[in-house]
């Protein structure tokens, strides 16, 4: 696997853990994700992005 992908996934896993522990908010997590995408040269629709960021639970006013 590419070093950029491993670095991104590893750093994002740490951020996700901090969010679940309540250390950072969802908004902070999203900011971290965008910074990591730039740092590791990945695109927004990358396959390696967090699924929760790619597919929000609700779209408009109708939940899934």
N, C-alpha and C positions, 0 to 999 in steps of 0.2 A: 504494500500500500504506500502511496505517496506520503512523504513527510508532512506536507501541508494538511492533508486530510486527517492524518493521525493527530497532529497538533490541534487542529480545529475541534475534532471530536472530543479529545481529552480536555481541552479548556472549557468547552461547552458543558461537558458532564459535570465539571466542578461548579460552574455557574448554576446549572440545573439543581444540583444538590443544595447550594446556598439558597436558592429560591424556595425549595421544599422545606428547608429549615426556618424560613421566614427572615433570613438575613437580608435578602434583597427582594424587591417587588417584581412583578411581571414586567413592568415598564423598564426596570433596570436590566432584567434578563434580555429583553428585546434589544436594548442599546448595546449590551455586551455582545449579543449575537451579530449585530451589524459591524461592530468594531472587529470582531474575530473574522468575519467574512472578508473584510478588507485586508486584515493582517495576513491571512492565509490564502489570499487570492482565489476565493471561491465566489461563485455567482449566487444571486438571490434564489433562483430555482434549483439550487444544487440538491442532489440526491442525499447528501449527507447532513442537510439541515434538520433541525428538530421538527418532528411531525406536527407538534402542537402549534408551531409558528407557521407552518405551511397550510394547515387545515384548521382554521378556528372552529370552535364548537358550534357557534351559531353564524348564520349568514342572514343578515337582515333581521327580521323579527320571527323567523321560523327555525326552531332548533331541529337538529337531526333526529 
